[in-house]
Every structure is written in C-alpha cells, then in structure tokens.
C-alpha cells in the first residue's frame, strides 16, 4: 500500500486539476489574445497601405492632368508609364520585405514565449512543491503535538472522573449526600463530554492525515442499532425525548467496524437529541438494501434548510454562528467513517418537519485504510 507521502490527498488532486485547467485556459486566452493583436496589427497596416495607395493614385491623376494641360512640354506618356511600373515594383518589393520582417519578428516572439513559459511554470511548480513540503512538516508537527496534548488531557480527565466516582461511592452512605452526588454526577457528565470532544479532534487529525483506523469484522447490524439506542437512552430521557429502535429483523449479519459504526449511530442520535424539542421523538432502524444495509435515524426536530443538507457534513458546521452545542465535527467524522466502509450518507429534511439521516453500508464492506 502506498505511504502517506506517496499518496495525493483529494484536496491536492483537486488543486492540481484546477491548476491544469487554469493553465489550459491561460494558454487558450493567450493564443486568442496573440491572434487578435496580430489581426489588429494587420488591419492597421492594410488601412495605412490603402491610404498610401489612394494618395499615390490621386497624386498621379493630378500629375496626368497637369501633363495634359502642358502637352507640348510634357514627358512622353510611355516614359511615364514605364517609370510608374518601376515605382510600383519597388513598392511591392518593399512591402514584401516589410511583411517578411514582421513574420520573422512574430516567429521569434513566439519562440521566446514558448521557451520562457515552461521555465516559468517549472519555477512555479518548484515553489509549489517547496510550499507543500513546508506545509507537510507543519502539519506533521501539529499532529504530533495534538496527539501528545490529547493523550495528556485524557489522562487528566480520566483522573477527574475516577475521583468523582470514588467520591460518589463514599457519599452514597451518607444521609445528606444528594446535593453532593448531583455535583459528582455533573462532573462525570462534563468529563464524558470533554472526552468526546477530544476524541473528535483526534479523529479529524487522523482523517486529515489519511490514517483513520477502521477494521471490518463479522457483526449484527440489528444488535448495533439496539446498542446505540440503549447507550443514548439516558441522554434522551433527560431532555424528555422518546428514543426507540423500530422493529427489525431478529438478526442482520454484516461485516463492519463495530466501534466505528457505533460511533456513527451515536453521533446521529446525539445530534437528533440536541435539535429535538422536549416531547419529541427519535426512531432508529436498519433494513436490508439491494447493495447492503440501510440505517436511518429520524426525528421530529427543528429540521434543516434545503440549501444546508450537504453542508451539515462539512467540518465545524453549526446551525448558526452563535451556536455552541458542540464542535461541529460529529457529522463530518460520521461521513468519513461511512465512506471508509464503502457506503454513503445523506440528510433528508425541511424546516419544522424533522430530519432523517440515512447511511448505507455494503454487506461485505471493503474498508479503505
């Protein structure tokens, strides 16, 4: 398998393709401009020559009139005609020489442009490669630093959560412990949320580096849905939202990364809980599809504007610029996990009428590493 250094990221492939298109457009525009300039120059020369010819003809006509009025003293017409033929030939030779010189200049200019354009592009490509190498070094440093910080933060958070659990165990034996137990429970909830945020940041760094870890094993899609619903039941109940798994086949065997797919379902359900008002409902189900399995999380929440149905799967997407209900990474990470399984994910929604999040997973998922 090619290493990360040997692989081009989709963003870079898109940049390179855009650069190629831009260069092709530039070449086309340059050729058009060059052709237009030559046509304008030729037209100017033709007009100047037509004007000169008209002046010459007028001068000759005037000379002929004067010769006719002074016929006894005039130069014989045969001599005049011969002289004019010589002058016309000289003029044609002069114009031909001028045209030849213009053609030589144009050819020389085209050769100079053909030599210098590749050199300029080569210099641009070298500069681009240098900047990419610097960017790669900076990103590698950032990812290493992020990994160390996240590891340390997780250790500290785990220590806080463990301490709060120990306090809860001791406080349960006291009669006046309810207020303190509520505080320790709050500490544990906050710790769990912070841990999820850290996990999201680590996942995004892994995705950007092309190192999202996925490993398919035989599993049961129906059991996965039930597990996800059970895990988020308490969060839904705290907001007075009904969360349930719709009736499914007893067993839906499939190959998938259990933890990653559980992460996807948890992200989608948690998102629905966030945007579903009290008294609303969320339903989750999975069924067989022609090419694998179709998962669906539907809610009675606020809904998503039609022009935002694609944007919700981008990094750091929020409902509004003042929204602070998360980092805006859950749906982006979910999309990357589903696509790594060879599936697709989409949203169906309209404002005020709830949202359906649907994603597919092939029966025998071929994971992308």
PESUL-V893983 format. One record per residue. RES is the residue in one small letter. OMEGA is omega in degrees with one decimal (* if undefined). BURIAL is I if it has 16 or more other ideal C-beta (glycine too) atoms within 10 Angstrom, else O. D_LAST is the distance of its C-alpha to the last C-alpha in Angstrom with 2 decimals. Layout:
res: [RES & RES]
omega: [OMEGA & OMEGA]
burial: [BURIAL & BURIAL]
d_last: [D_LAST & D_LAST]
This chain:
res: [x & x & x & x & x & x & x & x & x & x & x & x & x & x & x & x & x & x & x & x & x & x & x & x & x & x & x & x & x & x & x & x & x & x & x & x & x & x & x & x & x & x & x & x & x & x & x & x & x & x & x & x & x & x & x & x & x & x & x & x & x & x & x & x & x & x & x & x & x & x & x & x & x & x & x & x & x & x & x & x & x & x & x & x & x & x & x & x & x & x & x & x & x & x & x & x & x & x & x & x & x & x & x & x & x & x & x & x & x & x & x & x & x & x & x & x & x & x & x & x & x & x & x & x & x & x & x & x & x & x & x & x & x & x & x & x & x & x & x & x & x & x & x & x & x & x & x & x & x & x & x & x & x & x & x & x & x & x & x & x & x & x & x & x & x & x & x & x & x & x & x & x & x & x & x & x & x & x & x & x & x & x & x & x & x & x & x & x & x & x & x & x & x & x & x & x & x & x & x & x & x & x & x & x & x & x & x & x & x & x & x & x & x & x & x & x & x & x & x & x & x & x & x & x & x & x & x & x & x & x & x & x & x & x & x & x & x & x & x & x & x & x & x & x & x & x & x & x & x & x & x & x & x & x & x & x & x & x & x & x & x & x & x & x & x & x & x & x & x & x & x & x & x & x & x & x & x & x & x & x & x & x & x & x & x & x & x & x & x & x & x & x & x & x & x & x & x & x & x & x & x & x & x & x & x & x & x & x & x & x & x & x & x & x & x & x & x & x & x & x & x & x & x & x & x & x & x & x & x & x & x & x & x & x & x & x & x & x & x & x & x & x & x & x & x & x & x & x & x & x & x & x & x & x & x & x & x & x & x & x & x & x & x & x & x & x & x & x & x]
omega: [-179.3 & 177.8 & -179.9 & -179.9 & -177.5 & -178.0 & 174.5 & 177.1 & 178.0 & -179.8 & -179.5 & 177.0 & 178.8 & 178.2 & 179.6 & 179.0 & 177.8 & 178.8 & 178.2 & 178.6 & -180.0 & 179.2 & 178.2 & 177.6 & 179.0 & 178.5 & -179.0 & -179.9 & 179.8 & 178.5 & 178.9 & -179.8 & 179.9 & 179.6 & 179.0 & 179.4 & 179.4 & 179.0 & 178.4 & 179.9 & 178.3 & 179.5 & 178.6 & 179.5 & 179.8 & 178.8 & 179.1 & 179.6 & 177.8 & 178.4 & 179.6 & 179.0 & 179.1 & 178.0 & -180.0 & 179.1 & 179.0 & -180.0 & 178.9 & 177.5 & 179.1 & 179.0 & 178.7 & 178.2 & 179.5 & 179.2 & 179.1 & -179.6 & 178.4 & -174.0 & -177.2 & -175.5 & -172.8 & 175.1 & -179.4 & -176.2 & 179.1 & 178.2 & 179.7 & -179.0 & 179.7 & 179.4 & -179.4 & 177.3 & 178.4 & -179.6 & 179.7 & 178.4 & 179.1 & 179.1 & 178.3 & 178.0 & -179.4 & 179.5 & 178.2 & 178.3 & 179.0 & 178.3 & 179.1 & 178.3 & 178.2 & 178.8 & 178.8 & 179.7 & -179.8 & 178.4 & 178.2 & 178.9 & 178.9 & 178.9 & 178.8 & 179.9 & 179.9 & 178.5 & -171.5 & -178.4 & 176.3 & 178.7 & 179.3 & 179.4 & 177.6 & 177.5 & 177.8 & 179.1 & 177.7 & 179.1 & 179.5 & 178.8 & 177.9 & -179.6 & 178.1 & 178.6 & 177.8 & 179.3 & 178.7 & 178.6 & -179.7 & 179.4 & 178.6 & 177.7 & 179.5 & -178.5 & 177.3 & -179.3 & 179.7 & 179.2 & 179.9 & -179.4 & -179.9 & 178.7 & 179.9 & 180.0 & 179.3 & 177.0 & 179.7 & 179.3 & 178.5 & 177.5 & 178.7 & -178.1 & 179.4 & 179.1 & -179.7 & 177.2 & 177.6 & 178.0 & 179.5 & -179.9 & -180.0 & -177.3 & -178.3 & -178.4 & -178.5 & -178.1 & -176.3 & -170.9 & -173.0 & 179.5 & -179.4 & 177.3 & 177.6 & 179.5 & 179.4 & 176.4 & 177.6 & 177.6 & -179.6 & 178.0 & 179.6 & 178.4 & 179.5 & 178.9 & 178.4 & 179.3 & 177.3 & 178.2 & 178.4 & 177.8 & 178.2 & 179.8 & 178.3 & 179.4 & 179.9 & 177.3 & 178.5 & 179.1 & -179.8 & -179.5 & -178.3 & -175.4 & 177.7 & -174.9 & 174.6 & -179.9 & -177.0 & 173.3 & 177.8 & -179.4 & -178.7 & -177.1 & 179.3 & 178.5 & 178.7 & 178.4 & 179.6 & 179.2 & -179.7 & 179.4 & 179.0 & -176.7 & -177.2 & -176.4 & -178.2 & 179.7 & 178.9 & -179.7 & 179.7 & 179.7 & -179.8 & 177.2 & 178.8 & 178.7 & -180.0 & 175.3 & 178.4 & -177.5 & -179.4 & 171.9 & -177.3 & -178.9 & 177.7 & -176.4 & 179.6 & 176.3 & 178.4 & 174.7 & -172.5 & -175.3 & -178.8 & 179.9 & 174.0 & 177.0 & 178.9 & -179.6 & 179.2 & 177.8 & -177.8 & 179.8 & 179.4 & 178.0 & 177.9 & 178.6 & -178.9 & -171.2 & 175.1 & -178.7 & 178.7 & -178.3 & 179.6 & -177.6 & 178.1 & 178.8 & -178.2 & 175.5 & 177.8 & 178.2 & 178.0 & 176.2 & -178.2 & -176.7 & 179.9 & -178.0 & 178.6 & 176.5 & 179.8 & 172.6 & -178.2 & -179.5 & 177.6 & -174.3 & -172.4 & -177.0 & -177.1 & 176.4 & -176.3 & -177.6 & -179.8 & -173.2 & 175.8 & -175.1 & -176.3 & -178.6 & 177.3 & 179.5 & 172.3 & 177.5 & 176.7 & 178.0 & 177.8 & -175.9 & 178.1 & -179.6 & -178.0 & -178.2 & 179.0 & -178.3 & -176.8 & -178.0 & -172.8 & -177.9 & 176.7 & 179.1 & 179.1 & 178.5 & -179.2 & 179.3 & 179.9 & -179.8 & 176.8 & 175.6 & -177.6 & -179.2 & 178.4 & 179.1 & 179.8 & 178.0 & 173.3 & -174.8 & 168.4 & -174.4 & 177.2 & -176.1 & 176.0 & -175.8 & 172.1 & 173.7 & -177.2 & 174.2 & -178.3 & 174.7 & 177.8 & -179.0 & 175.8 & -173.2 & 174.0 & -172.2 & 174.9 & 179.2 & *]
burial: [O & O & O & O & O & O & O & O & O & O & O & O & O & O & O & O & O & O & O & O & O & O & O & O & O & O & O & O & O & O & O & O & O & O & O & O & O & O & O & O & O & O & O & O & O & O & O & O & O & O & O & O & O & O & O & O & O & O & O & O & O & O & O & O & O & O & O & O & O & O & O & O & O & O & O & O & O & O & O & O & O & O & O & O & O & O & O & O & O & O & O & O & O & O & O & O & O & O & O & O & O & O & O & O & O & O & O & O & O & O & O & O & O & O & O & O & O & O & O & O & O & O & O & O & O & O & O & O & O & O & O & O & O & O & O & O & O & O & O & O & O & O & I & O & O & O & O & O & O & I & O & O & O & O & O & O & I & O & O & O & I & O & O & I & O & O & I & I & O & O & I & O & O & O & O & O & O & O & O & O & O & O & O & I & O & O & I & I & O & O & I & O & O & I & I & I & O & I & O & I & I & I & I & I & I & I & I & I & O & O & O & I & O & I & O & I & O & O & I & I & I & I & I & I & I & O & I & I & I & O & O & I & O & O & I & I & O & O & O & O & I & O & I & O & I & O & O & I & O & O & O & I & O & I & I & I & I & I & O & I & I & I & I & I & I & I & I & I & I & I & I & I & I & I & I & I & O & O & O & I & I & I & I & I & I & I & O & O & O & O & O & I & I & I & I & I & I & I & I & I & I & I & I & I & O & O & O & O & O & O & O & I & I & O & O & O & I & O & I & O & O & O & O & O & O & I & I & I & I & I & I & I & I & I & I & I & I & I & O & I & I & I & I & O & I & O & I & O & I & O & O & O & O & I & I & O & I & I & I & I & I & I & I & O & I & O & I & O & O]
d_last: [9.21 & 10.59 & 10.81 & 10.67 & 14.40 & 14.17 & 11.99 & 14.07 & 13.21 & 14.56 & 17.47 & 18.40 & 18.26 & 20.48 & 22.70 & 23.16 & 24.01 & 26.41 & 27.95 & 28.53 & 30.11 & 32.18 & 33.42 & 34.36 & 36.18 & 37.88 & 39.02 & 40.37 & 42.13 & 43.50 & 44.88 & 46.41 & 47.95 & 49.30 & 50.80 & 52.35 & 53.87 & 55.38 & 56.75 & 58.31 & 59.77 & 61.22 & 62.69 & 64.32 & 65.81 & 67.09 & 68.70 & 70.29 & 71.63 & 72.95 & 74.72 & 76.17 & 77.36 & 78.98 & 80.77 & 81.92 & 83.27 & 85.07 & 86.56 & 87.75 & 89.26 & 91.09 & 92.31 & 93.56 & 95.45 & 97.06 & 97.96 & 99.59 & 101.73 & 102.92 & 103.33 & 106.29 & 104.36 & 100.86 & 98.78 & 98.92 & 96.07 & 95.06 & 94.44 & 92.41 & 90.24 & 89.63 & 88.72 & 86.27 & 84.62 & 84.15 & 82.72 & 80.29 & 79.08 & 78.60 & 76.62 & 74.38 & 73.79 & 72.97 & 70.50 & 68.87 & 68.52 & 67.02 & 64.51 & 63.57 & 63.06 & 60.82 & 58.70 & 58.38 & 57.33 & 54.72 & 53.31 & 53.27 & 51.49 & 48.85 & 48.33 & 48.00 & 45.43 & 43.46 & 43.47 & 42.62 & 39.94 & 37.39 & 38.33 & 37.80 & 34.40 & 33.42 & 34.51 & 32.49 & 29.31 & 29.99 & 30.51 & 27.27 & 25.29 & 27.23 & 26.50 & 22.76 & 22.90 & 24.92 & 22.57 & 19.57 & 21.83 & 22.95 & 19.52 & 18.53 & 21.87 & 21.46 & 18.11 & 19.74 & 22.82 & 21.13 & 19.38 & 22.81 & 24.70 & 22.53 & 22.82 & 26.57 & 27.01 & 25.38 & 27.71 & 30.65 & 29.81 & 29.47 & 32.84 & 34.40 & 33.20 & 34.37 & 37.70 & 38.21 & 37.58 & 40.14 & 42.59 & 42.14 & 42.98 & 46.13 & 47.20 & 47.16 & 50.29 & 52.23 & 54.16 & 53.54 & 49.79 & 48.56 & 48.21 & 46.45 & 44.12 & 43.21 & 42.37 & 40.21 & 38.34 & 37.82 & 36.48 & 33.92 & 32.86 & 32.55 & 30.59 & 28.12 & 27.77 & 27.28 & 24.63 & 22.72 & 23.16 & 21.85 & 18.77 & 18.25 & 18.74 & 16.25 & 13.57 & 14.63 & 14.54 & 10.93 & 10.14 & 12.55 & 11.11 & 7.58 & 6.71 & 6.75 & 6.71 & 6.84 & 8.58 & 10.97 & 14.55 & 17.84 & 19.46 & 22.20 & 21.68 & 25.38 & 25.30 & 22.33 & 24.52 & 27.48 & 25.70 & 24.57 & 28.13 & 29.74 & 27.72 & 28.87 & 32.36 & 34.07 & 32.74 & 33.95 & 37.27 & 37.86 & 37.86 & 39.89 & 37.18 & 36.93 & 33.45 & 33.13 & 30.98 & 32.57 & 33.58 & 30.86 & 30.79 & 31.20 & 27.84 & 24.79 & 22.53 & 18.90 & 15.45 & 13.34 & 12.11 & 15.70 & 15.61 & 13.23 & 15.31 & 18.40 & 17.46 & 17.37 & 20.72 & 22.19 & 21.44 & 23.06 & 25.97 & 26.60 & 26.68 & 29.20 & 31.28 & 31.48 & 32.84 & 34.95 & 38.56 & 40.50 & 41.55 & 38.62 & 36.27 & 32.59 & 31.55 & 28.22 & 27.62 & 25.30 & 26.42 & 25.47 & 24.68 & 25.03 & 21.32 & 20.26 & 21.19 & 22.47 & 22.60 & 25.27 & 26.56 & 29.97 & 32.43 & 35.92 & 35.05 & 35.88 & 33.75 & 31.91 & 33.65 & 32.64 & 31.72 & 29.22 & 27.17 & 24.34 & 24.83 & 24.21 & 20.42 & 20.61 & 20.33 & 23.55 & 25.23 & 28.47 & 31.27 & 33.64 & 33.86 & 35.78 & 33.46 & 32.30 & 30.76 & 27.36 & 25.08 & 23.93 & 20.23 & 19.86 & 19.59 & 17.26 & 14.77 & 15.49 & 14.84 & 11.34 & 10.60 & 12.51 & 10.97 & 7.39 & 9.60 & 11.21 & 14.25 & 16.59 & 18.68 & 22.17 & 25.36 & 28.88 & 31.71 & 35.06 & 36.97 & 38.93 & 37.65 & 34.47 & 30.81 & 28.49 & 24.73 & 23.09 & 19.57 & 18.49 & 16.04 & 16.23 & 18.12 & 15.52 & 12.21 & 9.58 & 6.32 & 3.78 & 0.00]
